Amino acid sequence: MPLDLIQTELGSNRRDLTEKVDALNTRFRHHSAHDVMHGAIEEIEELALVSSFGAESVVLLHMAAVVDKATPVLFIDTQMLFTETLEYQHEVSERLGLTNVKIIQADKDDVERDDPYGALHLSDTDACCNLRKTFPLQRALSGYCGWISGRKRFQSGTRAALEFFEVEDGTGRIKVNPLAHWAPEDVRAYMTENNLPRHPLVAKGYPSIGCAPCTSPVKEGEDPRAGRWRNREKEECGIHFVDGKMVRVGEKT
């Protein structure tokens, strides 16, 4: 197909996707997070929920399970997670009746080549994250038309206008943010009201939980994410796409 026709087709697909997202945001503008979750699962084909099974993950997992227990859940096992996280993943999946949890791991050959001794995080945390989390998720998401994120407006100034539905730059996917309008107290209240299990490390001083080598307890008065990559010039708010490339954005979550 000639280049000009390809560009025309891509532009048309982009317009169609933007119109769909605009229509969804208009339809659900004054609705609840649960309504957004239900609408996303009903309206977007090939939709996945990406979950770390961390401190607040159970909220979105519960909402998805209420709508459809077979909703695909992508869980990235970096093979450096706390044992408590792996146990929590099994506990939550069983309790909520999730039937389609997909365990995502880095390619064995890639790990053998780039981090044979499991020490890459000591010299290059970004490279370690790319190897064990970013690239595996990029491959896993390639077969989906959309994915569900836990991003919220209060987390940073750049998210102050965050919508429930977004067109993800360069990927042709829709990103869904059911908790866009939630505050921290909303998350806590939802977990209490629905009697949802807490990650066991939260009670031990870990309000934000990542890989074991790069996560430490947080002292009273510290930022909740102070225990992530402590004493290193690194922050990470999640995994997102910009111009079709997976990036790790330097915003706190």
C-alpha positions as CSV (number, residue, x, y, z in Angstrom):
1,M,0.0,0.0,0.0
2,P,1.4,3.5,-0.9
3,L,2.7,5.5,2.0
4,D,0.1,8.3,1.5
5,L,-2.7,5.7,1.7
6,I,-1.2,4.2,4.9
7,Q,-0.9,7.6,6.5
8,T,-4.6,8.3,5.5
9,E,-5.7,5.0,7.0
10,L,-3.8,5.6,10.3
11,G,-5.2,9.1,10.6
12,S,-8.7,7.7,10.1
13,N,-8.2,5.1,12.7
14,R,-6.9,7.7,15.1
15,R,-9.9,9.9,14.5
16,D,-12.3,6.9,15.1
17,L,-10.5,6.1,18.3
18,T,-10.6,9.7,19.5
19,E,-14.3,9.9,18.8
20,K,-14.9,6.7,20.7
21,V,-12.9,7.9,23.7
22,D,-14.7,11.3,23.6
23,A,-18.1,9.5,23.5
24,L,-17.2,7.3,26.5
25,N,-16.0,10.3,28.6
26,T,-19.2,12.2,27.8
27,R,-21.3,9.1,28.7
28,F,-19.6,8.4,32.0
29,R,-18.6,11.9,33.0
30,H,-20.7,11.9,36.2
31,H,-20.6,8.2,36.9
32,S,-18.9,6.2,39.5
33,A,-15.6,4.3,39.2
34,H,-17.5,1.0,39.2
35,D,-19.7,2.3,36.3
36,V,-16.5,3.2,34.4
37,M,-15.1,-0.2,35.0
38,H,-18.3,-1.9,33.8
39,G,-18.5,0.3,30.7
40,A,-14.9,-0.3,29.8
41,I,-15.2,-4.1,30.0
42,E,-18.5,-4.0,28.0
43,E,-17.4,-1.5,25.4
44,I,-13.7,-2.2,24.7
45,E,-12.7,-5.4,23.1
46,E,-9.5,-7.1,24.2
47,L,-9.1,-5.2,27.4
48,A,-6.7,-6.1,30.2
49,L,-6.1,-4.9,33.8
50,V,-2.4,-4.4,34.6
51,S,-1.8,-5.0,38.3
52,S,1.2,-5.1,40.6
53,F,-0.8,-6.7,43.4
54,G,0.6,-3.9,45.5
55,A,-0.8,-1.9,48.4
56,E,-3.9,-0.5,46.6
57,S,-4.2,-2.9,43.7
58,V,-7.1,-4.9,45.3
59,V,-9.5,-2.0,44.6
60,L,-9.4,-2.2,40.8
61,L,-9.2,-6.0,41.0
62,H,-12.3,-6.2,43.1
63,M,-14.2,-3.8,40.7
64,A,-13.2,-5.9,37.7
65,A,-14.2,-9.1,39.4
66,V,-17.6,-7.7,40.2
67,V,-18.2,-7.1,36.5
68,D,-16.5,-10.1,35.0
69,K,-14.2,-12.5,36.9
70,A,-12.7,-13.6,33.6
71,T,-11.3,-10.1,32.8
72,P,-7.6,-10.6,31.8
73,V,-5.3,-9.5,34.6
74,L,-1.6,-9.0,33.7
75,F,0.7,-9.5,36.7
76,I,4.4,-8.8,36.1
77,D,6.5,-11.2,38.2
78,T,9.9,-9.6,38.0
79,Q,11.3,-12.6,39.9
80,M,12.6,-10.1,42.5
81,L,9.3,-9.5,44.3
82,F,8.7,-10.0,48.0
83,T,7.5,-13.5,48.9
84,E,4.6,-11.7,50.6
85,T,3.6,-10.2,47.2
86,L,3.5,-13.5,45.5
87,E,1.5,-15.0,48.3
88,Y,-0.9,-12.0,48.3
89,Q,-1.4,-12.4,44.5
90,H,-2.6,-16.0,45.1
91,E,-4.8,-15.0,48.1
92,V,-6.5,-12.1,46.2
93,S,-7.0,-14.0,43.0
94,E,-8.6,-16.9,44.9
95,R,-10.7,-14.7,47.1
96,L,-12.0,-12.6,44.2
97,G,-12.5,-15.6,42.0
98,L,-10.3,-14.2,39.2
99,T,-10.0,-16.8,36.5
100,N,-7.8,-15.1,34.0
101,V,-4.6,-13.9,35.7
102,K,-1.6,-14.0,33.4
103,I,1.8,-14.2,35.0
104,I,4.2,-12.1,32.9
105,Q,8.0,-12.6,33.2
106,A,11.1,-11.5,31.4
107,D,12.4,-13.8,28.6
108,K,14.8,-16.3,30.1
109,D,17.4,-15.7,27.4
110,D,17.2,-11.9,28.0
111,V,17.8,-12.4,31.7
112,E,20.7,-14.8,31.1
113,R,22.3,-12.3,28.8
114,D,21.7,-9.0,30.6
115,D,21.5,-10.0,34.3
116,P,22.9,-13.5,34.8
117,Y,23.8,-12.9,38.5
118,G,20.7,-11.0,39.4
119,A,22.8,-7.9,40.3
120,L,21.8,-5.5,37.6
121,H,19.7,-3.4,40.0
122,L,22.9,-2.6,42.0
123,S,24.5,-0.8,39.0
124,D,21.6,0.3,36.8
125,T,18.1,0.3,38.2
126,D,16.5,1.6,35.0
127,A,18.1,-1.2,33.0
128,C,16.8,-3.7,35.5
129,C,13.3,-2.3,35.4
130,N,13.3,-2.3,31.6
131,L,14.5,-5.9,31.5
132,R,12.2,-7.4,34.2
133,K,9.1,-5.2,33.9
134,T,8.9,-2.7,31.1
135,F,9.7,-4.9,28.1
136,P,7.8,-8.0,29.3
137,L,4.7,-5.8,29.8
138,Q,5.2,-4.2,26.4
139,R,5.1,-7.6,24.8
140,A,2.1,-8.7,26.8
141,L,0.0,-5.6,26.0
142,S,0.7,-5.9,22.2
143,G,-2.4,-8.2,21.9
144,Y,-4.8,-5.8,23.6
145,C,-6.9,-2.9,22.4
146,G,-6.9,-1.2,25.9
147,W,-5.7,-1.5,29.4
148,I,-6.9,-0.4,32.9
149,S,-4.7,1.8,35.0
150,G,-4.9,3.0,38.6
151,R,-3.8,6.6,37.9
152,K,-5.5,9.4,39.8
153,R,-5.8,13.1,39.4
154,F,-4.4,13.9,42.9
155,Q,-1.1,12.2,42.2
156,S,0.5,15.1,40.3
157,G,-0.2,18.4,38.5
158,T,0.1,16.8,35.1
159,R,-2.7,14.5,36.0
160,A,-5.1,17.2,37.3
161,A,-7.3,16.9,34.2
162,L,-7.0,13.2,33.8
163,E,-10.1,11.7,32.1
164,F,-11.6,8.3,32.6
165,F,-10.7,7.2,29.1
166,E,-7.7,8.3,27.0
167,V,-6.2,7.5,23.7
168,E,-2.7,6.2,24.4
169,D,-0.2,8.0,22.2
170,G,1.2,6.0,19.4
171,T,-0.2,2.6,20.4
172,G,-3.8,2.6,19.1
173,R,-4.9,1.5,22.6
174,I,-7.4,3.0,25.0
175,K,-6.2,3.6,28.6
176,V,-8.9,3.5,31.2
177,N,-8.5,5.3,34.6
178,P,-11.6,4.3,36.7
179,L,-10.1,5.9,39.8
180,A,-9.2,9.2,38.2
181,H,-11.3,11.3,40.6
182,W,-10.5,9.4,43.7
183,A,-8.6,10.7,46.8
184,P,-6.5,8.5,49.1
185,E,-9.3,8.3,51.6
186,D,-11.6,6.9,48.9
187,V,-9.2,4.1,48.4
188,R,-9.1,3.3,52.1
189,A,-12.8,3.6,52.5
190,Y,-13.5,1.2,49.6
191,M,-11.1,-1.4,51.0
192,T,-12.8,-1.2,54.4
193,E,-16.4,-1.2,53.1
194,N,-15.7,-4.3,51.0
195,N,-13.6,-6.1,53.6
196,L,-10.7,-6.5,51.1
197,P,-7.5,-8.1,52.2
198,R,-4.5,-5.8,52.7
199,H,-1.0,-6.5,51.4
200,P,0.8,-7.9,54.5
201,L,3.8,-5.5,54.1
202,V,1.6,-2.4,54.5
203,A,1.3,-3.1,58.2
204,K,5.1,-3.5,58.4
205,G,5.7,0.1,57.1
206,Y,5.6,-0.5,53.3
207,P,2.9,1.9,51.8
208,S,4.4,1.5,48.3
209,I,5.7,-2.0,47.3
210,G,8.0,-2.9,44.5
211,C,10.8,-5.4,44.1
212,A,12.4,-6.6,47.3
213,P,16.0,-5.3,46.6
214,C,14.8,-1.8,45.8
215,T,12.0,-1.3,48.5
216,S,12.5,-0.4,52.1
217,P,10.2,0.6,55.0
218,V,9.0,4.1,55.3
219,K,9.3,6.1,58.5
220,E,6.5,8.2,60.0
221,G,6.3,11.5,58.2
222,E,8.1,10.4,55.1
223,D,6.6,10.5,51.7
224,P,4.8,7.1,51.0
225,R,7.2,6.4,48.2
226,A,10.3,7.3,50.1
227,G,11.1,3.6,50.4
228,R,11.3,3.0,46.6
229,W,14.9,3.2,45.3
230,R,15.9,5.0,48.6
231,N,19.0,7.2,48.2
232,R,18.9,6.9,44.4
233,E,17.9,9.5,41.8
234,K,14.9,7.5,40.7
235,E,11.1,7.9,40.9
236,E,8.6,5.9,39.0
237,C,4.8,6.4,38.8
238,G,4.0,3.4,36.6
239,I,4.4,2.3,33.1
240,H,2.9,4.4,30.3
241,F,3.3,5.0,26.5
242,V,4.4,8.1,24.8
243,D,4.6,8.2,21.0
244,G,4.4,4.4,20.9
245,K,7.2,3.8,23.3
246,M,7.0,2.4,26.9
247,V,8.3,5.0,29.3
248,R,8.7,5.3,33.0
249,V,7.5,8.7,34.1
250,G,9.2,10.6,36.9
251,E,6.0,11.4,38.8
252,K,5.1,10.2,42.2
253,T,2.1,7.9,42.7
